[in-house]
Structures are given as structure tokens and as C-alpha cells.
Amino acid sequence: MNNQKQQKPTLTGQRFKTRKRDEKERFDPSQFQESIVQGLNQSGTDLEAVAKFLDASGAKLDYRRYAETLFDILVAGGMLAPGGTLSDDMTRTEYCLFTANEDLETMQAYAQVFNKLIRRYKYLEKGFEEEIKKLLLFLKGFTESERNKLAMLTGILLANGNISASILSSLFNENLVKEGVSAAFAVKLFKSWINEKDINSVAASLRKVGMDNRLMELFPANKRSCEHFSKYFTDAGLKELSDFARNQQSIGARKELQKELQEQMSRGDPFKDIIAYVREEMKKTNISEQTMIGIVWTSVMSSIEWNKKEELVTEQAIKHLKQYSPLLKAFTSQGLSELTLLLKIQEYCYDNIHFMKAFQKIVVLLYKADVLSEEAILKWYSEAHMAKGKSVFLEQMKKFVEWLKNAEEESESEEEEGD
């Protein structure tokens, strides 16, 4: 028994040592780096040969474990220390992205190398995104030319869907933003992205990851305005990006405005206060009356729980809109605003099936409440309506429109008699 007790520590100790030694060998990337560097040096500037070498090496070398080392070498020529400097103690290659020619064609060829590698070894996809995120955080450690190449490459990869736009979050790093590195990098990146695809591709990718409203964060807080953003990117030749950001900010402002309006309505604030607030917002955010009447209509229709029964919803709508007609009237001072409201009503009644039969009653109510004029209704009827539910709504309005035309003719003949 005593002998057994004495042997235990020795056995445990041996196992522990072996495990530690294995671990050291297993996670030492120097041998891996030697192999990759040697292959790149042999391939030289022939990127076809590089792609073939990387494809073949995946069967012999452990790409899964050394993904970061692999990508560091392909981009910078060797393993990168924190901050973006090359590790001194290892062999490097002169054949990498950072030493390549700084032009779009060369960057497109490099993008193909990464694309082929990741298509062949799908498990590298996540590691590659992590690598790009890390490289963006290291931007200050690179030269301007290296940053430009990385920006162009990243833009091409984003355009072709090789990486997700979520990697851009690295550019919002405070130090990069403060020193203007993020904005300068973004110019090159978006230029190559738009060159590869178009602004719609950029918009769709940014929306997908919730980045469409965050572009202002490329600038320090004291410069985070639509005007500054617009001037910076327009001057850099990216007017479509500044227009997109302006539009996004405008959409954001409208959503906020609608939310606030609904809250004011649910609190039962006096109409004069709501109208004053909305007019102030229109001035501040430069929103037209046509846009505003759409927001007011949506807010009015969202501020109530609608009955699910078709026969009851019309009655409920008339009662509700009668109450809110002064609010709608305040923002239909122009003929174009009246037409916009008519189209909004048409769209709403079409999209909400219970309201299909309520259209005519709503329009008549708003005509009587002096929100809609006969000119606007007649123009909508004859030419300005939309396709949604057109035949149903025109049929509903037929008698009322005839009545309006007759009333108009009568008043004209009365005027002639008076003359």
C-alpha cells in the first residue's frame, strides 16, 4: 500500500510533463510559417501558382489550427505581433498583399486567391473574417500604402460576399476614429466596393447587419453630423455614399418622429401642441409637408386597436378619423399633400383587408371635414391613383365623383347666370 502511495505523484508528474511538452509542440506555429513562406517564395508573383500551392498544402498542413498565421503571412509576409508589427524572430516572405502593386487589378487578383482558398477549405471562413477584423484594428501599425491595399481588398471581398459587413465594426475603434484613420480607410474601401458592384449592394449589406445607421461613427463625436459626413465623402468622390447616409438619417428621424407622435396621441395631448411640435420638427429636419402627412396618417392609424370584424371597423374608422381630422387638415395645405394623403389611404385600405370597403366613407368624411378638396379627389380619380385595389376603389368612388362633378357644373352655371 505504501509503495502505491509513493508511486502516484511520480506517475502524475510524468503525465503532466508529457502533456505540457505535447502542447508546446502542437501550438508552435514556426514550422507552419516556414512551410508557407517557402511555398510563397517559390511561387513568387505568380498568383495562380500561389493559389495552387495553398490548395495542395491544405492536405498536409494544419490550416484549421494555424488559420491566423496563414492569413497574417498572406497579407503581411509573416506573423503579426499585437499592433500590426511583424514578429522579428521568424522567416518572412516578400510575396504578400502588402508588397504587391497598389492598384485595383492586383487587389482583385489577390481577392481571388483568398476566395479560392476559402471555397476549398470552408472551415477557414470564420477565421478569415476574424483576421480582417483584427487587421482593421491594427491599421495604425501599417503604412499608408499597406492600408490602401487592405482597404481595396476588403471592399472587393465585401462586394463579392466573401466576408460580412459586420467586420466594419472594427473601424469604430476610438483611436482609429480620433486620428482620422477610419474615415480615410473607409473612402478607399467603399470606392472599391462600389466599383465592384454598386451603392445598392453596399446598402443591402449594411442593412443586413444593422450598420446602415452607424456610418457617422467613422468620425469623432464633435464631427458626427450629416453635413460633415456628406462634405467629406462627396469631396472624396463618393457622393452616392453621402446621399445614402443622408437618406438613412432622414429615415431614422422619421421613425423617431412617428414614435413620438404616437406617444403624444396615446397621452391625449391637445392637437395644438402636437401640431406645434410637428411643425418645429419639419423645420429642424427639413421634412416636406407631403412626407409629413404620410407620417401623420400612419401615426393616427397606428394609435388605435382596430376591430377584427369588417362590418365594425368602418364605423370605428369614421369615428376615429373624425376626431383626428383637425390634425390631418393642418398638414394638407397644399394640393400635393392632399394627393399624398389620398394615396396613403388607398394603400392602407388595400394592405389591411378589413378596410377595403371603408375607402369611400373615409374619403367622404375627410372631404366634409375640409381635409380633402374636390380638386384633389377628382385628380386622384382620373389620373393620380395607384394600381393597388384600383378597380375596387374607383368603383366605390364612382357615385361620389359624379356628384362632385355635377355640383361643380351647377356652381359654374350659377356663376355664369350671376355674371
C-alpha positions as CSV (number, residue, x, y, z in Angstrom):
1,M,0.0,0.0,0.0
2,N,2.8,2.4,0.9
3,N,4.6,1.7,-2.3
4,Q,1.5,2.5,-4.3
5,K,1.1,5.8,-2.5
6,Q,4.7,6.7,-3.3
7,Q,4.3,6.0,-7.0
8,K,1.3,8.2,-7.5
9,P,3.0,11.6,-7.5
10,T,5.7,10.3,-9.9
11,L,3.1,9.0,-12.4
12,T,1.0,12.2,-12.2
13,G,4.2,14.3,-12.7
14,Q,5.2,12.3,-15.8
15,R,1.8,12.7,-17.4
16,F,1.7,16.4,-16.7
17,K,5.2,16.9,-18.2
18,T,4.3,15.0,-21.3
19,R,1.1,16.9,-21.7
20,K,2.9,20.2,-21.4
21,R,5.5,19.2,-24.0
22,D,2.9,18.0,-26.4
23,E,1.0,21.3,-26.1
24,K,4.2,23.3,-26.8
25,E,4.9,21.3,-30.0
26,R,1.3,21.4,-31.0
27,F,0.8,25.1,-30.8
28,D,4.2,26.3,-32.1
29,P,3.5,27.9,-35.5
30,S,7.1,28.4,-36.6
31,Q,7.3,25.2,-38.6
32,F,4.0,26.0,-40.2
33,Q,5.2,29.5,-41.1
34,E,8.5,28.1,-42.6
35,S,6.4,25.8,-44.9
36,I,4.1,28.6,-46.1
37,V,6.9,31.2,-46.6
38,Q,9.0,28.6,-48.5
39,G,6.0,27.9,-50.8
40,L,5.3,31.6,-51.4
41,N,8.9,32.3,-52.2
42,Q,8.9,29.6,-54.8
43,S,5.6,30.8,-56.3
44,G,6.8,34.5,-56.4
45,T,4.4,36.9,-58.0
46,D,2.5,34.2,-59.9
47,L,-0.8,34.3,-58.1
48,E,-2.1,31.3,-60.0
49,A,0.9,29.3,-58.6
50,V,0.2,30.7,-55.1
51,A,-3.5,29.5,-55.3
52,K,-2.4,26.0,-56.4
53,F,0.3,25.8,-53.7
54,L,-2.3,26.9,-51.0
55,D,-4.8,24.4,-52.3
56,A,-2.3,21.5,-52.2
57,S,-0.8,22.5,-48.8
58,G,-4.2,22.3,-47.0
59,A,-4.0,18.5,-47.2
60,K,-0.5,18.4,-45.5
61,L,-0.6,21.5,-43.2
62,D,-3.0,22.2,-40.3
63,Y,-4.9,25.2,-41.7
64,R,-7.6,24.8,-39.1
65,R,-5.2,25.4,-36.2
66,Y,-3.0,27.9,-37.9
67,A,-5.6,30.0,-39.7
68,E,-4.4,33.3,-38.2
69,T,-0.8,32.6,-39.0
70,L,-1.7,31.6,-42.6
71,F,-3.7,34.8,-43.2
72,D,-1.0,37.0,-41.5
73,I,1.6,35.7,-43.9
74,L,-0.6,36.1,-47.0
75,V,-1.4,39.7,-46.0
76,A,1.8,41.0,-44.3
77,G,4.5,38.4,-45.2
78,G,4.8,37.0,-41.7
79,M,3.2,36.6,-38.3
80,L,1.9,39.9,-36.8
81,A,2.5,41.0,-33.2
82,P,-0.2,42.9,-31.5
83,G,-0.5,46.4,-33.0
84,G,0.4,45.3,-36.5
85,T,4.3,45.0,-36.5
86,L,5.9,41.9,-37.9
87,S,7.4,39.4,-35.5
88,D,11.2,39.6,-35.7
89,D,12.2,36.0,-34.9
90,M,10.6,34.3,-37.9
91,T,11.3,33.9,-41.6
92,R,9.2,36.2,-43.8
93,T,8.2,36.4,-47.4
94,E,8.4,39.3,-49.8
95,Y,5.5,37.9,-51.8
96,C,2.4,39.1,-50.0
97,L,-0.5,41.6,-50.2
98,F,1.4,44.4,-48.5
99,T,4.3,44.2,-51.0
100,A,2.1,43.9,-54.1
101,N,1.3,46.7,-56.5
102,E,-1.2,49.3,-55.2
103,D,-3.8,49.0,-57.9
104,L,-7.3,47.7,-58.2
105,E,-6.5,44.9,-60.7
106,T,-3.8,43.4,-58.4
107,M,-6.1,43.6,-55.4
108,Q,-8.8,41.8,-57.4
109,A,-6.3,39.0,-58.2
110,Y,-5.5,38.7,-54.5
111,A,-9.2,38.6,-53.6
112,Q,-9.4,35.6,-56.0
113,V,-6.6,33.8,-54.1
114,F,-8.5,34.2,-50.8
115,N,-11.8,33.3,-52.5
116,K,-10.4,30.1,-53.9
117,L,-8.7,29.1,-50.6
118,I,-11.9,29.6,-48.6
119,R,-14.1,27.9,-51.2
120,R,-11.7,24.9,-50.9
121,Y,-11.5,24.9,-47.1
122,K,-14.9,26.2,-45.9
123,Y,-13.8,26.0,-42.3
124,L,-11.5,29.0,-42.8
125,E,-14.4,31.3,-43.5
126,K,-14.9,32.4,-39.8
127,G,-11.1,32.6,-39.2
128,F,-10.8,34.9,-42.2
129,E,-13.5,37.3,-41.0
130,E,-11.8,37.4,-37.6
131,E,-8.5,38.1,-39.4
132,I,-9.9,41.1,-41.3
133,K,-11.5,42.4,-38.1
134,K,-8.1,42.2,-36.4
135,L,-6.2,43.8,-39.3
136,L,-8.6,46.7,-39.2
137,L,-7.8,47.3,-35.6
138,F,-4.1,47.2,-36.4
139,L,-4.4,49.9,-39.2
140,K,-2.2,52.4,-37.3
141,G,0.7,49.9,-37.4
142,F,0.7,49.8,-41.2
143,T,2.0,52.3,-43.8
144,E,-0.4,54.4,-45.8
145,S,0.2,52.2,-48.9
146,E,-0.5,49.0,-46.9
147,R,-3.7,50.5,-45.6
148,N,-4.8,51.4,-49.1
149,K,-4.2,47.9,-50.4
150,L,-6.0,46.4,-47.4
151,A,-8.9,48.8,-48.0
152,M,-9.2,47.9,-51.6
153,L,-9.1,44.2,-50.9
154,T,-11.7,44.5,-48.2
155,G,-14.0,46.4,-50.4
156,I,-13.8,43.7,-53.2
157,L,-14.3,40.9,-50.7
158,L,-17.4,42.7,-49.2
159,A,-18.8,43.3,-52.7
160,N,-18.5,39.6,-53.6
161,G,-20.0,38.4,-50.3
162,N,-16.7,36.7,-49.1
163,I,-17.0,38.5,-45.8
164,S,-19.8,40.1,-43.8
165,A,-20.1,43.8,-43.4
166,S,-20.1,43.2,-39.6
167,I,-16.3,43.4,-39.8
168,L,-16.6,47.2,-40.3
169,S,-17.3,47.5,-36.5
170,S,-13.5,47.4,-36.1
171,L,-13.4,50.8,-37.8
172,F,-15.4,52.4,-35.0
173,N,-12.4,51.9,-32.7
174,E,-12.0,55.2,-30.8
175,N,-8.3,55.6,-31.5
176,L,-8.7,54.9,-35.2
177,V,-11.6,57.3,-35.4
178,K,-9.9,60.1,-33.4
179,E,-6.9,60.2,-35.7
180,G,-8.9,60.1,-38.9
181,V,-7.6,56.7,-39.9
182,S,-11.1,55.1,-40.1
183,A,-12.6,57.7,-42.4
184,A,-9.6,57.7,-44.8
185,F,-9.7,53.9,-44.9
186,A,-13.5,53.9,-45.4
187,V,-13.1,56.1,-48.5
188,K,-10.8,53.6,-50.3
189,L,-12.9,50.6,-49.1
190,F,-16.2,52.0,-50.3
191,K,-14.7,53.1,-53.6
192,S,-13.5,49.6,-54.4
193,W,-16.8,48.1,-53.2
194,I,-18.9,50.4,-55.4
195,N,-16.5,49.9,-58.3
196,E,-17.0,46.2,-58.0
197,K,-20.8,46.3,-57.6
198,D,-22.9,49.5,-56.8
199,I,-24.3,51.5,-53.9
200,N,-27.4,49.2,-53.7
201,S,-25.0,46.3,-52.9
202,V,-23.5,48.5,-50.1
203,A,-26.9,49.5,-48.8
204,A,-28.2,45.9,-48.7
205,S,-25.1,44.5,-46.9
206,L,-25.1,47.3,-44.3
207,R,-28.8,46.9,-43.6
208,K,-28.4,43.1,-43.2
209,V,-26.0,43.6,-40.3
210,G,-27.6,46.8,-38.8
211,M,-24.7,49.0,-39.9
212,D,-26.8,51.3,-42.2
213,N,-27.3,53.8,-39.4
214,R,-23.8,53.7,-38.0
215,L,-21.6,55.2,-40.7
216,M,-21.5,58.6,-38.8
217,E,-19.4,56.7,-36.2
218,L,-16.4,56.9,-38.6
219,F,-16.0,60.4,-37.3
220,P,-15.3,61.8,-33.7
221,A,-18.4,62.9,-31.8
222,N,-17.8,66.6,-32.4
223,K,-17.8,65.9,-36.2
224,R,-20.6,63.4,-36.3
225,S,-23.1,65.4,-38.4
226,C,-24.8,64.7,-41.7
227,E,-23.2,67.9,-43.1
228,H,-19.7,66.9,-42.2
229,F,-20.2,63.3,-43.4
230,S,-21.7,64.5,-46.7
231,K,-18.9,67.0,-47.4
232,Y,-16.1,64.5,-46.5
233,F,-17.4,61.7,-48.8
234,T,-18.6,64.0,-51.6
235,D,-15.2,65.7,-51.7
236,A,-13.6,62.2,-51.9
237,G,-15.8,61.3,-54.9
238,L,-18.3,59.2,-53.0
239,K,-21.5,61.3,-53.4
240,E,-23.7,58.2,-53.6
241,L,-22.4,57.1,-50.1
242,S,-23.2,60.6,-48.6
243,D,-26.6,60.5,-50.2
244,F,-27.3,57.1,-48.8
245,A,-26.2,58.2,-45.3
246,R,-28.3,61.3,-45.5
247,N,-31.3,59.2,-46.6
248,Q,-30.7,56.8,-43.7
249,Q,-30.5,59.6,-41.2
250,S,-33.7,61.1,-42.6
251,I,-35.5,57.6,-42.3
252,G,-34.2,57.4,-38.7
253,A,-35.5,60.9,-37.9
254,R,-38.9,60.0,-39.4
255,K,-39.2,56.8,-37.4
256,E,-38.4,58.7,-34.2
257,L,-40.9,61.4,-35.1
258,Q,-43.6,58.8,-35.8
259,K,-42.9,57.1,-32.4
260,E,-43.1,60.4,-30.6
261,L,-46.3,61.4,-32.4
262,Q,-48.0,58.1,-31.4
263,E,-46.9,58.6,-27.8
264,Q,-48.4,62.2,-27.8
265,M,-51.7,60.8,-29.3
266,S,-51.9,58.0,-26.7
267,R,-51.4,60.5,-23.9
268,G,-54.2,62.6,-25.4
269,D,-52.1,65.8,-25.8
270,P,-54.0,68.7,-27.3
271,F,-53.9,69.0,-31.1
272,K,-52.5,72.5,-31.0
273,D,-49.4,71.1,-29.0
274,I,-49.0,68.2,-31.4
275,I,-49.3,70.5,-34.5
276,A,-46.7,72.9,-33.0
277,Y,-44.3,70.0,-32.2
278,V,-44.6,68.6,-35.8
279,R,-44.1,72.0,-37.4
280,E,-41.0,72.5,-35.4
281,E,-39.7,69.1,-36.4
282,M,-40.4,69.8,-40.1
283,K,-38.3,72.9,-39.8
284,K,-35.5,71.2,-37.9
285,T,-35.2,68.1,-40.2
286,N,-36.2,69.7,-43.4
287,I,-39.2,67.4,-44.0
288,S,-41.7,68.4,-46.6
289,E,-45.5,68.6,-46.0
290,Q,-46.0,65.7,-48.4
291,T,-43.7,63.5,-46.4
292,M,-45.2,64.7,-43.1
293,I,-48.8,64.0,-44.0
294,G,-47.7,60.4,-44.6
295,I,-46.1,60.2,-41.2
296,V,-49.2,61.8,-39.5
297,W,-51.6,59.4,-41.3
298,T,-49.5,56.4,-40.2
299,S,-49.3,57.6,-36.6
300,V,-53.1,58.3,-36.5
301,M,-53.9,54.8,-37.9
302,S,-51.4,53.1,-35.5
303,S,-52.7,54.8,-32.4
304,I,-55.7,52.6,-32.0
305,E,-56.5,48.8,-31.7
306,W,-58.7,48.0,-34.8
307,N,-61.7,45.7,-34.6
308,K,-61.2,42.5,-36.5
309,K,-64.7,42.5,-37.9
310,E,-65.1,44.2,-41.3
311,E,-68.6,45.4,-40.6
312,L,-67.5,47.2,-37.4
313,V,-64.1,48.5,-38.5
314,T,-65.6,51.1,-40.9
315,E,-67.7,52.6,-38.2
316,Q,-64.7,52.7,-35.8
317,A,-62.5,54.3,-38.5
318,I,-65.0,57.1,-39.2
319,K,-65.3,57.9,-35.5
320,H,-61.5,57.8,-35.1
321,L,-60.7,59.9,-38.2
322,K,-63.5,62.5,-37.4
323,Q,-61.7,63.1,-34.1
324,Y,-58.3,63.4,-35.7
325,S,-59.3,65.4,-38.8
326,P,-58.0,68.7,-37.4
327,L,-54.6,67.1,-37.2
328,L,-54.7,65.8,-40.8
329,K,-56.1,69.2,-42.0
330,A,-53.1,71.1,-40.5
331,F,-50.7,69.2,-42.9
332,T,-52.7,69.3,-46.2
333,S,-52.4,73.0,-47.0
334,Q,-51.0,72.0,-50.5
335,G,-52.7,70.1,-53.3
336,L,-49.8,67.7,-53.5
337,S,-50.2,66.9,-49.8
338,E,-53.9,66.1,-50.3
339,L,-53.0,63.7,-53.2
340,T,-50.3,62.1,-51.0
341,L,-52.9,61.5,-48.2
342,L,-55.3,60.0,-50.7
343,L,-52.6,57.6,-51.9
344,K,-51.8,56.7,-48.3
345,I,-55.4,56.0,-47.6
346,Q,-55.7,53.8,-50.8
347,E,-52.5,51.9,-49.8
348,Y,-53.7,51.4,-46.2
349,C,-57.2,50.1,-47.2
350,Y,-55.6,47.8,-49.7
351,D,-52.9,46.4,-47.3
352,N,-55.4,46.0,-44.5
353,I,-58.1,43.8,-46.0
354,H,-60.8,44.8,-43.4
355,F,-60.6,48.3,-44.7
356,M,-61.3,47.5,-48.4
357,K,-65.0,48.6,-48.1
358,A,-64.2,51.6,-45.9
359,F,-62.2,53.6,-48.5
360,Q,-65.1,55.7,-49.9
361,K,-66.6,56.5,-46.5
362,I,-63.1,57.7,-45.2
363,V,-62.6,59.9,-48.3
364,V,-66.1,61.4,-48.0
365,L,-65.6,62.1,-44.3
366,L,-62.3,63.9,-44.9
367,Y,-63.9,65.9,-47.7
368,K,-66.7,67.0,-45.4
369,A,-64.0,67.8,-42.7
370,D,-62.3,70.1,-45.2
371,V,-59.1,67.9,-45.2
372,L,-59.5,66.8,-48.9
373,S,-60.7,69.2,-51.7
374,E,-62.8,68.1,-54.6
375,E,-59.9,69.0,-57.0
376,A,-57.6,66.5,-55.3
377,I,-60.3,63.8,-55.2
378,L,-61.1,64.3,-58.9
379,K,-57.4,64.3,-59.9
380,W,-56.9,61.1,-57.8
381,Y,-59.9,59.5,-59.6
382,S,-59.0,60.5,-63.1
383,E,-55.2,60.0,-63.1
384,A,-53.3,60.0,-59.9
385,H,-54.5,56.8,-58.2
386,M,-52.1,53.8,-57.8
387,A,-52.6,50.3,-59.0
388,K,-53.3,48.7,-55.6
389,G,-57.0,47.8,-55.5
390,K,-57.7,50.4,-58.3
391,S,-60.8,48.8,-59.7
392,V,-62.5,48.3,-56.3
393,F,-61.8,51.8,-55.1
394,L,-62.7,53.6,-58.3
395,E,-66.0,51.7,-58.4
396,Q,-66.6,52.7,-54.7
397,M,-65.9,56.4,-55.6
398,K,-67.9,56.5,-58.9
399,K,-71.2,57.9,-57.5
400,F,-69.4,60.4,-55.2
401,V,-67.2,61.6,-58.1
402,E,-70.3,62.0,-60.3
403,W,-71.9,64.1,-57.5
404,L,-68.8,66.2,-57.2
405,K,-68.7,66.8,-61.0
406,N,-72.4,67.7,-61.1
407,A,-72.0,70.1,-58.1
408,E,-69.1,71.7,-59.9
409,E,-71.1,72.1,-63.1
410,E,-74.0,73.6,-61.2
411,S,-71.9,76.1,-59.4
412,E,-70.2,77.1,-62.7
413,S,-73.6,77.6,-64.4
414,E,-74.8,79.7,-61.3
415,E,-71.7,81.8,-61.7
416,E,-72.4,82.4,-65.4
417,E,-76.0,83.4,-64.6
418,G,-74.8,85.8,-61.9
419,D,-72.4,87.4,-64.5
